[in-house]
Amino acid sequence: MSLEVCLREGETSDSLLRRFQRTVQMSGIMRELKARRYFLSKGEAARLKARRSARRRRKQLASN
């Protein structure tokens, strides 16, 4: 996957950089990179997903 951000007329380099960072963030590249940093077996991934879901439910119940 490649991202491209073209310089607009009259745009500063700071603005271009901010636009590029926002594009990278919205595309989810960094999230996927961090997820693939270490190998997780299917079982480990399922346990992690269940743990996160349970934490989310507990947090939601506590806030209500």
N, CA, C and O atoms as a GROMACS GRO file, in nm:
protein
  256
    1MET      N    1   0.085  -0.118   0.000
    1MET     CA    2   0.000   0.000   0.000
    1MET      C    3   0.089   0.123   0.000
    1MET      O    4   0.179   0.136   0.084
    2SER      N    5   0.065   0.212  -0.092
    2SER     CA    6   0.143   0.335  -0.095
    2SER      C    7   0.049   0.454  -0.084
    2SER      O    8  -0.060   0.455  -0.141
    3LEU      N    9   0.093   0.552  -0.011
    3LEU     CA   10   0.017   0.675   0.006
    3LEU      C   11   0.090   0.787  -0.065
    3LEU      O   12   0.213   0.792  -0.067
    4GLU      N   13   0.015   0.875  -0.123
    4GLU     CA   14   0.075   0.987  -0.193
    4GLU      C   15   0.002   1.115  -0.156
    4GLU      O   16  -0.121   1.120  -0.156
    5VAL      N   17   0.078   1.216  -0.123
    5VAL     CA   18   0.023   1.347  -0.091
    5VAL      C   19   0.096   1.448  -0.179
    5VAL      O   20   0.217   1.462  -0.169
    6CYS      N   21   0.022   1.516  -0.264
    6CYS     CA   22   0.082   1.613  -0.355
    6CYS      C   23   0.078   1.753  -0.295
    6CYS      O   24  -0.018   1.790  -0.227
    7LEU      N   25   0.180   1.828  -0.321
    7LEU     CA   26   0.190   1.965  -0.271
    7LEU      C   27   0.090   2.053  -0.345
    7LEU      O   28   0.089   2.058  -0.468
    8ARG      N   29   0.006   2.121  -0.270
    8ARG     CA   30  -0.093   2.212  -0.329
    8ARG      C   31  -0.029   2.348  -0.349
    8ARG      O   32   0.070   2.382  -0.284
    9GLU      N   33  -0.085   2.423  -0.440
    9GLU     CA   34  -0.031   2.556  -0.469
    9GLU      C   35  -0.040   2.645  -0.346
    9GLU      O   36  -0.147   2.661  -0.287
   10GLY      N   37   0.073   2.703  -0.307
   10GLY     CA   38   0.078   2.794  -0.193
   10GLY      C   39   0.079   2.724  -0.058
   10GLY      O   40   0.066   2.790   0.045
   11GLU      N   41   0.094   2.591  -0.055
   11GLU     CA   42   0.091   2.516   0.070
   11GLU      C   43   0.230   2.511   0.132
   11GLU      O   44   0.329   2.491   0.062
   12THR      N   45   0.237   2.528   0.262
   12THR     CA   46   0.365   2.521   0.331
   12THR      C   47   0.405   2.376   0.354
   12THR      O   48   0.321   2.286   0.347
   13SER      N   49   0.532   2.354   0.381
   13SER     CA   50   0.579   2.217   0.406
   13SER      C   51   0.520   2.162   0.536
   13SER      O   52   0.497   2.042   0.547
   14ASP      N   53   0.497   2.250   0.634
   14ASP     CA   54   0.436   2.205   0.759
   14ASP      C   55   0.294   2.154   0.735
   14ASP      O   56   0.254   2.051   0.789
   15SER      N   57   0.220   2.227   0.654
   15SER     CA   58   0.084   2.187   0.622
   15SER      C   59   0.083   2.055   0.545
   15SER      O   60  -0.002   1.969   0.568
   16LEU      N   61   0.177   2.040   0.454
   16LEU     CA   62   0.188   1.917   0.376
   16LEU      C   63   0.218   1.799   0.468
   16LEU      O   64   0.160   1.692   0.454
   17LEU      N   65   0.310   1.819   0.561
   17LEU     CA   66   0.346   1.714   0.655
   17LEU      C   67   0.227   1.675   0.743
   17LEU      O   68   0.204   1.556   0.766
   18ARG      N   69   0.152   1.773   0.792
   18ARG     CA   70   0.034   1.744   0.874
   18ARG      C   71  -0.069   1.666   0.794
   18ARG      O   72  -0.131   1.572   0.846
   19ARG      N   73  -0.087   1.702   0.668
   19ARG     CA   74  -0.183   1.633   0.581
   19ARG      C   75  -0.139   1.488   0.557
   19ARG      O   76  -0.222   1.397   0.555
   20PHE      N   77  -0.007   1.468   0.538
   20PHE     CA   78   0.045   1.333   0.519
   20PHE      C   79   0.025   1.249   0.645
   20PHE      O   80  -0.018   1.134   0.637
   21GLN      N   81   0.056   1.306   0.762
   21GLN     CA   82   0.039   1.234   0.887
   21GLN      C   83  -0.106   1.196   0.910
   21GLN      O   84  -0.135   1.086   0.957
   22ARG      N   85  -0.199   1.285   0.877
   22ARG     CA   86  -0.340   1.256   0.891
   22ARG      C   87  -0.382   1.144   0.796
   22ARG      O   88  -0.463   1.059   0.832
   23THR      N   89  -0.327   1.145   0.674
   23THR     CA   90  -0.358   1.041   0.576
   23THR      C   91  -0.308   0.905   0.625
   23THR      O   92  -0.378   0.805   0.613
   24VAL      N   93  -0.188   0.901   0.680
   24VAL     CA   94  -0.132   0.776   0.734
   24VAL      C   95  -0.219   0.728   0.850
   24VAL      O   96  -0.248   0.608   0.860
   25GLN      N   97  -0.260   0.818   0.936
   25GLN     CA   98  -0.342   0.782   1.051
   25GLN      C   99  -0.477   0.725   1.006
   25GLN      O  100  -0.522   0.623   1.060
   26MET      N  101  -0.541   0.789   0.910
   26MET     CA  102  -0.672   0.745   0.863
   26MET      C  103  -0.664   0.612   0.788
   26MET      O  104  -0.761   0.535   0.789
   27SER      N  105  -0.551   0.584   0.724
   27SER     CA  106  -0.539   0.461   0.648
   27SER      C  107  -0.521   0.339   0.737
   27SER      O  108  -0.549   0.227   0.694
   28GLY      N  109  -0.475   0.358   0.860
   28GLY     CA  110  -0.458   0.248   0.954
   28GLY      C  111  -0.327   0.172   0.935
   28GLY      O  112  -0.311   0.063   0.989
   29ILE      N  113  -0.233   0.229   0.862
   29ILE     CA  114  -0.106   0.162   0.837
   29ILE      C  115  -0.030   0.140   0.967
   29ILE      O  116   0.022   0.031   0.990
   30MET      N  117  -0.022   0.242   1.051
   30MET     CA  118   0.054   0.229   1.176
   30MET      C  119  -0.010   0.127   1.270
   30MET      O  120   0.060   0.053   1.338
   31ARG      N  121  -0.143   0.124   1.275
   31ARG     CA  122  -0.212   0.028   1.360
   31ARG      C  123  -0.181  -0.115   1.315
   31ARG      O  124  -0.154  -0.203   1.396
   32GLU      N  125  -0.184  -0.136   1.183
   32GLU     CA  126  -0.154  -0.268   1.130
   32GLU      C  127  -0.008  -0.305   1.153
   32GLU      O  128   0.022  -0.420   1.185
   33LEU      N  129   0.081  -0.210   1.139
   33LEU     CA  130   0.223  -0.235   1.163
   33LEU      C  131   0.247  -0.278   1.307
   33LEU      O  132   0.321  -0.373   1.331
   34LYS      N  133   0.186  -0.209   1.401
   34LYS     CA  134   0.203  -0.244   1.542
   34LYS      C  135   0.141  -0.381   1.572
   34LYS      O  136   0.195  -0.456   1.653
   35ALA      N  137   0.029  -0.413   1.507
   35ALA     CA  138  -0.035  -0.543   1.529
   35ALA      C  139   0.051  -0.656   1.474
   35ALA      O  140   0.051  -0.766   1.529
   36ARG      N  141   0.124  -0.631   1.367
   36ARG     CA  142   0.206  -0.735   1.305
   36ARG      C  143   0.349  -0.740   1.360
   36ARG      O  144   0.430  -0.820   1.313
   37ARG      N  145   0.379  -0.658   1.458
   37ARG     CA  146   0.515  -0.653   1.512
   37ARG      C  147   0.556  -0.788   1.568
   37ARG      O  148   0.670  -0.831   1.551
   38TYR      N  149   0.463  -0.857   1.636
   38TYR     CA  150   0.490  -0.988   1.694
   38TYR      C  151   0.387  -1.086   1.642
   38TYR      O  152   0.272  -1.049   1.617
   39PHE      N  153   0.428  -1.212   1.627
   39PHE     CA  154   0.336  -1.315   1.580
   39PHE      C  155   0.244  -1.356   1.693
   39PHE      O  156   0.290  -1.378   1.805
   40LEU      N  157   0.115  -1.364   1.664
   40LEU     CA  158   0.016  -1.414   1.759
   40LEU      C  159  -0.055  -1.532   1.694
   40LEU      O  160  -0.102  -1.522   1.581
   41SER      N  161  -0.062  -1.643   1.765
   41SER     CA  162  -0.136  -1.757   1.713
   41SER      C  163  -0.285  -1.722   1.716
   41SER      O  164  -0.325  -1.624   1.779
   42LYS      N  165  -0.366  -1.801   1.649
   42LYS     CA  166  -0.510  -1.774   1.645
   42LYS      C  167  -0.570  -1.780   1.785
   42LYS      O  168  -0.657  -1.700   1.819
   43GLY      N  169  -0.524  -1.874   1.865
   43GLY     CA  170  -0.575  -1.887   2.002
   43GLY      C  171  -0.539  -1.767   2.087
   43GLY      O  172  -0.623  -1.716   2.161
   44GLU      N  173  -0.415  -1.722   2.076
   44GLU     CA  174  -0.371  -1.605   2.152
   44GLU      C  175  -0.449  -1.481   2.109
   44GLU      O  176  -0.488  -1.399   2.192
   45ALA      N  177  -0.471  -1.467   1.978
   45ALA     CA  178  -0.546  -1.352   1.928
   45ALA      C  179  -0.689  -1.355   1.979
   45ALA      O  180  -0.744  -1.250   2.014
   46ALA      N  181  -0.750  -1.472   1.984
   46ALA     CA  182  -0.888  -1.485   2.032
   46ALA      C  183  -0.895  -1.450   2.181
   46ALA      O  184  -0.987  -1.381   2.225
   47ARG      N  185  -0.798  -1.498   2.259
   47ARG     CA  186  -0.797  -1.467   2.403
   47ARG      C  187  -0.778  -1.318   2.426
   47ARG      O  188  -0.843  -1.259   2.513
   48LEU      N  189  -0.690  -1.258   2.351
   48LEU     CA  190  -0.666  -1.114   2.363
   48LEU      C  191  -0.791  -1.035   2.326
   48LEU      O  192  -0.826  -0.938   2.394
   49LYS      N  193  -0.857  -1.077   2.219
   49LYS     CA  194  -0.980  -1.010   2.176
   49LYS      C  195  -1.089  -1.022   2.283
   49LYS      O  196  -1.159  -0.925   2.311
   50ALA      N  197  -1.103  -1.140   2.343
   50ALA     CA  198  -1.203  -1.160   2.448
   50ALA      C  199  -1.170  -1.075   2.571
   50ALA      O  200  -1.260  -1.018   2.632
   51ARG      N  201  -1.042  -1.068   2.607
   51ARG     CA  202  -1.000  -0.989   2.722
   51ARG      C  203  -1.030  -0.841   2.700
   51ARG      O  204  -1.080  -0.773   2.789
   52ARG      N  205  -0.999  -0.792   2.580
   52ARG     CA  206  -1.026  -0.651   2.549
   52ARG      C  207  -1.176  -0.623   2.550
   52ARG      O  208  -1.220  -0.518   2.598
   53SER      N  209  -1.254  -0.716   2.497
   53SER     CA  210  -1.399  -0.699   2.494
   53SER      C  211  -1.456  -0.695   2.636
   53SER      O  212  -1.541  -0.611   2.666
   54ALA      N  213  -1.408  -0.785   2.722
   54ALA     CA  214  -1.456  -0.787   2.861
   54ALA      C  215  -1.421  -0.657   2.931
   54ALA      O  216  -1.502  -0.602   3.005
   55ARG      N  217  -1.299  -0.607   2.908
   55ARG     CA  218  -1.258  -0.480   2.969
   55ARG      C  219  -1.346  -0.366   2.921
   55ARG      O  220  -1.385  -0.280   3.000
   56ARG      N  221  -1.378  -0.367   2.791
   56ARG     CA  222  -1.464  -0.262   2.734
   56ARG      C  223  -1.603  -0.267   2.797
   56ARG      O  224  -1.660  -0.163   2.829
   57ARG      N  225  -1.657  -0.389   2.814
   57ARG     CA  226  -1.790  -0.403   2.876
   57ARG      C  227  -1.789  -0.355   3.020
   57ARG      O  228  -1.880  -0.284   3.063
   58ARG      N  229  -1.684  -0.393   3.096
   58ARG     CA  230  -1.675  -0.349   3.237
   58ARG      C  231  -1.666  -0.198   3.245
   58ARG      O  232  -1.729  -0.135   3.330
   59LYS      N  233  -1.586  -0.140   3.156
   59LYS     CA  234  -1.568   0.005   3.156
   59LYS      C  235  -1.700   0.076   3.122
   59LYS      O  236  -1.733   0.179   3.180
   60GLN      N  237  -1.775   0.018   3.028
   60GLN     CA  238  -1.902   0.077   2.988
   60GLN      C  239  -2.004   0.067   3.102
   60GLN      O  240  -2.079   0.162   3.126
   61LEU      N  241  -2.007  -0.044   3.173
   61LEU     CA  242  -2.100  -0.061   3.284
   61LEU      C  243  -2.065   0.033   3.399
   61LEU      O  244  -2.154   0.084   3.467
   62ALA      N  245  -1.937   0.054   3.422
   62ALA     CA  246  -1.894   0.141   3.531
   62ALA      C  247  -1.932   0.287   3.504
   62ALA      O  248  -1.961   0.362   3.597
   63SER      N  249  -1.931   0.325   3.377
   63SER     CA  250  -1.961   0.466   3.345
   63SER      C  251  -2.111   0.495   3.348
   63SER      O  252  -2.151   0.611   3.354
   64ASN      N  253  -2.194   0.392   3.343
   64ASN     CA  254  -2.341   0.412   3.344
   64ASN      C  255  -2.395   0.426   3.480
   64ASN      O  256  -2.516   0.444   3.497
   0.00000   0.00000   0.00000
